[in-house]
């Protein structure tokens, strides 16, 4: 009750949630509420900054996530979001991206400064622009309007669109001889039963394309890391489905229709789980998710035997490894290093994965 009196702008449900997160410690809850109420940007974690930069380079996925969640949080279905809905949506997106929630006062001051017509609401298109500008402003101190775009990972949108145009199906498998072109990654399927692919993260956006074990996929654009796991590299149990290719050989093959179009692999697996039956043989799916109880690495993984030691070529990871160990002190240094290796030394992506493991 005392916290509700002091921080009435947050509402009793929000305060109760923060109090639970702090194990009933009123002082710690008050500190968290003061931090949320702050109107300045606050300290920016370099790993989170790196992760947001990766997120913003994936325009298609960023747009899809904003669109999907806008409709979910438009509670009264009037096609616009009021401030309370905007606050809930931004906090949900931050949680989904594995980021610490923004200061409410900072978000509100930014919203008010950029609400050009002062109507206090945002349409779907306006929200996407607003949220992108807010992320740039919050993590890179970029001007809200007229700011230059962040550098893309390795190729421009023009190059990406041209690559997609050249592919008849929009998704293709290639030779692993290294001739994928600048910025195109190659991943080999290691799922025992192969993969069934979707066009986007939406589980209903199915295709009849499959990739068999050992086939190589040319990745035109990487999906972003979310709080539910890497898309689409891991399955819901944390099992690796696709591994980065470093120059082995393989035959070029087009993806072909799934042998059975009667039901999706997700439906088959879900039915088997409900019935308590063993997992059926068939294409695995590219579902998001890393299990918090199961290790995401196989006992045959070479990284396990040297999980606590930096290997040759990893010397420049020392600083980011130490920083991650400080942030995730409840996890062993070996687990932190394994996460860093799985993400090819990308500290922001490793941090997001470690948040899932820590719970």
N, C-alpha and C positions, 0 to 999 in steps of 0.2 A: 504494500500500500504506500509506503514511503517513496519507493521508486516511481510508482505511478504518479504521485504528487509532484515529484521533482522533474520527471520526464514525460509529462502528459501528452506531448506532441507525438509520441511513439505508439500510444495505445496499450492497453493491458495485455493483449495477446502477445504482442511483440516483446514487451518487457518480460513476460513470463517465460517466453522462449529463450531470451538471453540469460535470464536467471538460471534456467535449467542447464544451459550450455556452460555456465560457470559454477555448476554443482551447488547452487544455492548461496554462493558467496556474494553478499550484497555489495561489498566494496569493488570486487572485480566486475560485477554486472554494471555498477555505476560508471566505472571507467570505460567499459565497452559502449555504454549509452552515450557518454560524453564524446567518445571518439566518433560515433555515428552522427552526432549532432554538429560536429565541427563543420565550418564552412570553407576551410582551406583544403587543398588537394591531399595533404598528408604524405607520409613517406612512401615512395614507390619502390617495391621490391624489384631488383634487376632481373630475377628469374621470371616474375610475372610480366614484366615489361617485354622480355624476349618472347614469351608465350603469346601476348596480345599482338605483337608484331607479326608472328606467324599466322594468327587468326585473321588479321586484316588483309593478308595477302591472298586468302582464299575467298574471293568475292562471291562465288556461286554458293558456297556453304554458308557464309555469313548471311547472305540474303535469304537463304532457305530457313535458317534458324530464326531470324527476325520475323519473317512472315508467319511461320508456324506458331510461334509463341504469341505474336500480336493477337491472333484470333482466339487463342486460348485465354488470354487475360482481358479481352474485351467482354467483361462480364455482362453488360447490358445490351450487347450486340448492336450498338449504335454506329459502329464503323470508326470510332475515335476512342482514344484513351484519355481519361481524366488523370490528374496528378496522382491520386492514390493508386490507380491502375498502372501508371508509368513506373511508380516506385516499386510495386510488387514485381513487375516484369523485369526491370533492370536488375533487381536483387536475384531473381530466379535465373536470369542469364549469367550473372556473375557466378552463381553457385554451379550452374551447368558447365561453365568454362573452367571451374576449379580455382576461381579467384576470390580473394578476400572482398567482402561486400564494401561498396563505396560509402563514404560519409554522406548521410542523408542531406545534411545542410549544404554540402558541396554540390550534390546532384541538383537540389532544388534551386540554388543560386544560378547554376549553369542553365537549367531549364528556363528560368524566368528571364535570364539575359538573352536567350535565343528564341523565345516565343515572340516572333515578329509581330503577329497580329493581336497578341495579348488575349487570345480566347481561352487559354488555359488547357487546351486539348491538342492531341497530335493524331493525324491520320496515319495509316499504315506506312505510306511513303515517307511522311515527315518523321515518323519514329525511326525508321532505318537510318535516315540521314542524321538525325539527332543523336542516336546511339553511337554511330561511327565517329561523329565529331567528339562526343563525350569521351570515348575511349582514347582517341588521339590526344585530347586535352588532358585527361587524367593521367595517362601513362607517358606521354611524350611532351607535355606542356605546349602542344601545338595550338595555334590560334583556332578558335571555333569556326571561323569562316575564312575561306581562301587559303587554308593550309595546304601545303604540298603533300602529296600522297607519300606514304611510307615506301621505301624501296621494296620491290617484290623479290621473292626468293631467288629466282634466277632467270625468269623469262617474263616478258611483257604480256598483257592480256591479248594484244594483237597476235603474238606468236602462239599463244595458247589456243585462241580461236581458230587460227589457221591449221594447227595440228589436229584439232577436233574435226574440222571440215574435211581434212584429207582422209580421216578414218570413216569408213562407210557406216559402221555401227556406233561410233562414238566411244566404244571401248574395244581395244584390240590387244592381242598378244603378239610379242615380237621375239626375234632372235636375241639371245643373251650375249651376242658377240661384241656388244659395246657400241653399236651404231644407232643409238637411240636419239642422238641429237642433244644439243645443249639444253640442260635443265630437265630432261625427261628421265625419271628414275625407272629402274627395272627391279621388279619384285618376283621372286619365285614362289609358287604355291607349295607349301609344305604340309597342308592339311591332308591327312591320310585318305579321306574320301573326296577330296576336291572341294571347290567352292561354288555356291550359287550366288550370283551377283544382283545387286539392286542399283538403280541409277542414283539414288540419294540415300540419306540416313533414314528416310521414311520407310518403315517396314512394309508398307503397302505399295511402294513404288518398285514393283518387281520386274525383273526381266527373265527371259528364258536362256540367259547366258550362263555357261559354266566354265570353270577352269579346273583342269585335272591336276593331280599331284605331279610336280616336276615341271609344269608349264610356266612360262615366264610372261609377266604382264608389264607392258610399258605404261607407267603412270603419268598421265598428263597433268594432273593436279592433285596434290595431297589433301585429304580431308583433315580437318583440324582435330586437336585433342580436346575431349570433353571430360567432364567429371565421371562419365560412365565408361571411359576407356578410349583407346585409340580406335578410330574408324578408318579402315576396316581390318586392321592388322591382327587383332586378338578376338577370340570368341568370348562368350559369357563366362567361361571357366578360366580365362587367362591363358589359354593355349595359343601359341603362335600359329598363325595361319599363313602368313606371307613373310619371307625373309628378304632383306636387301641383297641384291645381286652384285657381286664384285668381280665379274669377268669370267664366269664359267660358260659352258656351251649349252645350246638348246635349240630346238627346232621352232621355226616360226609357224604359228597356227592361229587361225581365227577362232574366237569363242563360238561354241555351237549350242543349239537349243538343249535345254535339260531333257533327259530321256523321259521324264514324267512331268506333264503339265497339269495333272489332275489336282494337285495340291502343293502348296509351297513347302519348302523344307522346314520353315518355321512352324507351320501347322503340324507337320508330322512329328517334329521333335517335341512340341508342346503336348501333343496327345500322348506321346510315349511317357513323358514325365508325369502327366496326370494319372496314367494307368500304372505307374511304377515299373514300367518295362525298361530293359536295357536300351541304350541309345541305338537307333537303327542305323544300318549302313546306308550311306548316301551322301550327297554333297553337304558339307558344312555350310553354315551361313555366316555372312560378314556382320554379325551382330556386335553392337558395342558392349563393353563391359569388362572389367577386371575384377575377379573374385577377391574379396578382402580376406578370405581364409585360405585360399589355395595359392601356392607359389606360381608366378607367371613364367617360370623357367623350368625346363626339363632337367632331370638329374644328369642327362647326357650333355647339357650345355657346357661348353668349354669354359664359360665365364664363371661357373660355380666353383671350380677348383682353384681359381685365382681371384675370387670375388673381392678380396680385401686388398689387392695389390694392383697398382696401376701398371699396365703392360707397355711395352715399347710402342711409341706413337701416341700414347695417352698422357704424356708429361704435361701438356698444356691444359689438361683438365684439373690439375691440382687445386687451383683456387676455387673453381666452381664446385668441385667435390667437397672441399672443406666447408664451403658456404652451405651446401645442401645438408651436410652432416649436422651443422649447427641448427638449421631450421627443423630438421627431422631427427632430433636426438633420440626419440623413442625407437627408431629403427636402427639396425646395425649398419656399420659403415659398408659392409659387404652388400647389403640390400640396396643401399644408396648408389653404390658403384654399378651394380647390375642394372639398375634403372637408367643410369647415365649411359651405360653401354647400349642398352636396348634402344635408346633415343639418339644414338650416334653423337654423344657429347653435348646434345642440346639441353641446357640446364632448365629452361622454362618448361619444356615438354616432360623432362624427368621429374620436375617438381610437381607437375599436375598428376603424374602417375603415382608419385609417392603419397600425395594427399589421399588418393583412393586406398592405397595399401594401409595407411595409418588409420583411416576411418574417421 
